[in-house]
C-alpha cells in the first residue's frame, strides 16, 4: 500500500468542489494516478489518502465481489463498469450532477456501460496492442500476425498478459471473430491460435512489462499504448507500439465508487478535482493515456507528432460486457490454454 498523509491547518478548496475532510482510499490501476495530484488533493482538502494498485479488471472485480473492500474510489474499464453496475457493486453517485461531468467530452457521455451517467466519470482511454523491441525484431508490425504467429526472430520471445480480457479480444480481431461470440466453433479458432502461439510465449505476466520489453528480455509484449510511449520516451527504450491493420482493442477507465464506501463525499470531491482542466492535464502528462475530459492544450505534452502511440491509425474496437455464455467461453479458452 502506498500511503500519503498530508494535513494543513488552513486548507484550500478547489473551484467547483466541496471541501473534504477525513480519509480517501483509492484502488486504481498500478501507477496510474500522478503522485503530485494525490499530494495536492491531500494538502488542499486535509484528507489522508491511501493508494493501492491492481493489474487487471478481474482482480478489481474479485475484490469488490468479496465485499467490505474498504475502498472509496476504483477505476474499472468500461465493460467492467457495466458488470459492476449489474451486480450492485457500485454507488449511484448521480455523476451527471458533478462538476466533473461538464468537463467530459460529449462522445463519452451516455455510453452503454452507464447510459444515464449515474455511476461513472471517465478518467483515461486508450488501446491495447503489442510492442516490439527493435533490437530483437526489425520486421513489420502492421498486423497481429507478427504477435500471434511469431517470425523466427520472435520465437520463444513473446510475452502475454496473465488474464484473458484484451488478449482474447486481440485474437478475435485477428481472426475476424466477433467480440462476445457465443459460438463454440468460433471460440475454438481463438483457442487454437493461442495454443499454437504458446510455445513462443516466454511468460504470461501483467507487471514489470517495461523492464521486460525495454531490456530485450523479450522481443514482443502485449501492452498498452501510453505505457509503451512512456518507456520509449522516458527510458529511451528501442521499442515500437504496433498498429495492426486488423485493429486495436480499446478501453476506457472510469472513476466509480464501490457500494457501501465510507467516504463517498471525498470520492466525489476527488472526481471533480481530477477533472479540472489543470489537473486533467497534469494527469495526462503523467499517465500518457488519452484524456476524455477537457485539457489545457497549451500545457499538454503529447501530440500526434511526438506520441503516435496515442493517436491510432487503425480501427479500435472497444471491449464489451459479454453474456454469461460468451464469458464462459472466454474463461474456458484461457483455462485450457494455461493448463
C-alpha positions in Angstrom: 0.0 0.0 0.0 1.2 3.5 -0.9 0.1 5.9 1.8 0.1 9.6 1.8 -0.9 11.5 4.9 -0.8 15.3 4.5 -2.6 17.8 6.7 -2.7 21.6 6.7 -4.1 23.9 9.3 -5.7 26.1 6.7 -7.0 24.1 3.7 -7.8 25.4 0.2 -11.0 24.4 -1.7 -10.7 24.0 -5.4 -13.2 25.5 -7.8 -16.5 23.7 -8.2 -16.0 21.1 -5.4 -17.0 20.9 -1.8 -14.4 20.9 1.0 -13.5 17.4 2.1 -12.1 16.1 5.3 -11.0 12.7 6.7 -9.9 9.8 4.5 -10.0 8.6 0.9 -9.0 5.1 0.0 -8.2 4.5 -3.7 -7.8 1.2 -5.6 -6.6 2.1 -9.1 -4.6 0.7 -11.9 -1.0 0.5 -10.7 1.0 3.7 -11.0 -1.9 5.3 -12.9 -2.5 8.5 -10.8 0.0 11.3 -10.8 1.6 11.3 -7.4 1.6 15.1 -7.4 -2.1 15.1 -7.7 -2.6 12.7 -4.8 -0.3 15.0 -2.7 -2.1 18.2 -4.0 -5.6 16.8 -3.2 -4.5 15.7 0.3 -3.0 19.1 1.1 -5.8 21.2 -0.2 -8.5 19.1 1.5 -6.9 17.9 4.7 -7.5 14.3 3.6 -5.5 11.2 4.4 -5.2 9.4 1.0 -4.2 5.8 0.6 -3.5 4.3 -2.8 -3.4 0.6 -3.7 -2.8 -0.7 -7.2 -4.3 -3.5 -9.3 -3.1 -5.0 -12.6 -6.3 -6.4 -14.1 -10.1 -5.7 -14.1 -10.6 -9.2 -12.9 -8.6 -8.6 -9.8 -10.7 -5.5 -9.1 -14.0 -7.3 -9.7 -13.0 -10.1 -7.3 -12.1 -7.6 -4.6 -15.5 -5.9 -4.8 -17.4 -9.1 -5.1 -15.8 -10.2 -1.8 -17.4 -7.2 -0.1 -16.2 -4.7 2.5 -13.2 -3.8 0.4 -12.6 -0.6 2.3 -12.1 1.4 -0.9 -13.9 4.7 -1.7 -12.9 5.0 -5.4 -11.9 2.5 -8.0 -11.1 2.7 -11.8 -12.6 -0.2 -13.8 -12.6 -0.3 -17.6 -15.9 0.3 -19.5 -17.2 -3.3 -19.7 -16.4 -3.9 -16.1 -18.3 -0.8 -15.1 -21.4 -2.4 -16.7 -20.7 -5.7 -14.9 -20.3 -4.0 -11.6 -23.5 -1.9 -12.0 -25.5 -5.1 -12.9 -24.1 -6.8 -9.8 -25.0 -4.0 -7.5 -21.3 -3.3 -6.7 -21.3 0.5 -7.3 -22.9 3.5 -5.6 -25.2 5.7 -7.7 -23.5 9.0 -7.2 -25.5 11.0 -9.7 -22.4 11.5 -11.7 -24.2 13.7 -14.2 -24.7 16.3 -11.4 -21.0 16.5 -10.5 -18.9 19.5 -11.7 -16.7 16.9 -13.5 -19.5 15.9 -15.8 -19.4 19.3 -17.6 -15.7 18.6 -18.5 -16.4 15.2 -20.2 -16.3 15.1 -24.0 -19.7 14.6 -25.4 -18.7 11.3 -27.1 -18.1 9.7 -23.8 -21.5 10.7 -22.3 -24.5 8.3 -22.2 -22.4 5.3 -23.2 -23.8 1.8 -22.9 -22.0 1.0 -19.7 -23.6 3.9 -17.9 -26.3 5.4 -20.1 -27.7 7.8 -17.6 -24.3 8.8 -16.3 -25.3 7.8 -12.8 -22.2 5.9 -11.7 -19.0 7.0 -13.5 -16.8 9.8 -14.8 -14.2 8.7 -17.3 -10.5 9.1 -16.3 -8.5 7.9 -19.3 -8.8 5.9 -22.5 -6.5 4.2 -24.9 -5.7 0.9 -26.7 -4.2 -2.5 -26.0 -1.9 -4.0 -28.6 1.7 -5.1 -28.7 5.1 -3.5 -28.5 8.3 -4.9 -30.1 11.9 -4.3 -29.2 13.6 -3.2 -32.3 17.0 -4.6 -31.2 15.4 -8.0 -31.3 13.0 -7.7 -34.2 13.2 -5.3 -37.1 10.4 -6.6 -39.3 6.9 -5.3 -40.0 4.4 -4.6 -37.2 1.3 -3.8 -39.3 -0.6 -7.0 -38.4 -1.4 -9.1 -35.4 0.3 -11.9 -37.4 3.7 -10.7 -36.0 2.5 -11.3 -32.5 0.3 -14.4 -32.8 2.3 -16.2 -35.5 5.9 -15.3 -34.4 8.5 -14.9 -37.1 11.8 -16.5 -36.5 13.3 -13.6 -34.5 10.5 -13.7 -32.0 10.1 -17.4 -31.5 10.3 -18.0 -27.7 10.5 -14.3 -27.1 6.8 -13.3 -27.0 5.2 -12.2 -23.7 1.5 -12.1 -23.0 -0.7 -10.8 -20.1 -1.8 -13.2 -17.4 -5.5 -12.6 -17.9 -7.7 -13.2 -21.0 -9.7 -10.0 -21.4 -7.8 -8.0 -24.0 -5.6 -10.8 -25.3 -8.6 -12.8 -26.4 -10.1 -9.6 -27.9 -6.9 -9.1 -30.0 -7.1 -12.7 -31.2 -10.7 -12.2 -32.2 -9.7 -9.1 -34.1 -7.0 -11.0 -36.0 -9.3 -13.9 -36.8 -12.4 -11.9 -37.6 -14.3 -13.4 -34.7 -16.9 -11.0 -33.1 -16.4 -9.9 -29.6 -18.7 -11.7 -27.1 -19.2 -14.6 -29.5 -21.4 -17.4 -28.1 -20.4 -19.7 -30.9 -18.1 -22.5 -29.5 -16.7 -23.2 -33.0 -15.6 -19.6 -33.4 -14.0 -19.6 -29.9 -12.3 -22.9 -30.8 -10.5 -20.9 -33.5 -9.3 -18.4 -30.8 -8.1 -21.2 -28.6 -6.3 -22.9 -31.5 -4.5 -19.7 -32.4 -3.4 -19.1 -28.8 -2.4 -22.7 -28.2 -0.3 -22.6 -31.4 1.4 -19.4 -30.1 2.0 -20.8 -26.6 5.4 -22.4 -27.3 6.7 -19.0 -28.3 5.4 -17.3 -25.2 8.2 -16.8 -22.7 5.9 -15.5 -19.9 2.3 -14.7 -19.1 2.6 -11.6 -16.8 0.9 -8.2 -16.4 3.6 -6.5 -14.3 7.2 -5.3 -14.9 6.4 -5.1 -18.6 8.5 -2.0 -19.2 11.7 -3.8 -17.9 10.9 -7.0 -19.8 10.4 -5.4 -23.2 12.7 -2.4 -22.7 15.7 -4.6 -21.8 15.2 -7.0 -24.7 14.4 -9.9 -22.3 11.5 -10.5 -24.8 11.1 -9.2 -28.3 7.3 -8.6 -28.3 4.9 -7.9 -25.4 1.2 -7.4 -25.2 0.9 -3.9 -23.8 -0.9 -0.6 -23.7 -0.3 2.5 -25.8 0.7 5.0 -23.1 2.9 2.6 -21.2 4.8 1.9 -24.4 5.0 5.6 -25.1 6.5 6.4 -21.6 9.0 3.7 -21.8 10.1 4.8 -25.3 10.4 8.5 -24.3 11.4 8.4 -20.7 13.7 5.4 -20.8 15.0 5.7 -24.3 14.0 2.1 -25.0 14.3 0.9 -28.6 10.7 -0.1 -28.8 7.7 0.5 -31.1 4.0 0.1 -30.5 2.4 -1.7 -33.4 -0.5 -0.5 -35.5 -2.0 -3.8 -36.7 -4.3 -3.4 -39.7 -6.9 -5.7 -38.0 -7.3 -3.1 -35.3 -6.5 -2.5 -31.6 -8.6 -3.3 -28.5 -10.0 -0.1 -27.0 -10.5 0.6 -23.3 -11.8 3.5 -21.2 -11.2 3.6 -17.4 -13.6 5.5 -15.2 -13.8 6.7 -11.6 -16.6 5.0 -9.7 -17.5 4.5 -6.0 -17.9 1.0 -4.6 -21.3 0.3 -2.9 -21.0 0.9 0.8 -18.0 3.1 0.6 -17.3 5.0 3.8 -16.1 8.3 2.2 -18.4 9.0 -0.7 -18.2 12.7 -0.4 -14.4 12.6 -0.5 -14.6 10.3 -3.6 -16.9 12.8 -5.3 -14.5 15.6 -4.4 -11.6 13.7 -5.9 -13.5 13.0 -9.1 -14.2 16.7 -9.5 -10.6 17.5 -8.6 -9.2 15.1 -11.2 -11.5 16.5 -13.9 -10.5 20.2 -13.9 -8.5 21.2 -17.0 -5.4 22.0 -14.9 -5.4 18.7 -13.0 -6.5 16.6 -16.0 -3.6 18.0 -18.0 -1.1 17.1 -15.2 -2.7 13.6 -15.2 -2.4 13.3 -19.0 1.2 14.3 -19.0 2.0 11.8 -16.2 -0.1 8.8 -17.3 0.4 9.3 -21.1 -3.0 8.0 -22.0 -5.7 10.0 -23.8 -8.0 12.2 -21.7 -11.8 12.0 -22.0 -12.1 15.4 -20.2 -11.0 18.9 -21.3 -7.3 19.7 -21.1 -5.2 22.8 -21.1 -3.9 22.2 -24.6 -1.1 24.8 -24.1 0.4 22.5 -21.4 -0.4 19.1 -22.9 2.8 17.3 -23.7 1.6 14.7 -26.2 0.8 15.3 -29.9 0.5 13.0 -32.9 4.0 14.0 -33.9 5.7 13.1 -30.6 3.3 10.4 -29.3 1.9 8.4 -32.2 1.1 5.6 -29.8 -1.9 7.7 -28.5 -3.2 8.5 -32.0 -4.1 5.2 -33.6 -4.2 5.0 -37.4 -6.1 1.7 -37.4 -9.6 0.7 -36.3 -10.2 0.5 -32.5 -12.8 -2.0 -31.1 -13.8 -1.4 -27.5 -14.2 -4.4 -25.2 -17.7 -5.2 -24.2 -19.6 -6.7 -21.3 -20.4 -10.2 -22.6 -23.3 -12.5 -21.9 -22.6 -15.3 -19.3 -22.5 -17.8 -22.2 -19.9 -15.7 -24.1 -17.9 -15.1 -21.0 -17.9 -18.8 -20.1 -16.3 -19.5 -23.5 -13.6 -16.9 -22.9 -12.9 -18.4 -19.5 -12.8 -21.9 -21.0 -10.3 -20.8 -23.7 -8.0 -19.2 -21.1 -8.2 -22.0 -18.6 -7.4 -24.6 -21.2 -4.6 -22.5 -22.6 -2.8 -22.2 -19.2 -3.2 -25.8 -18.2 
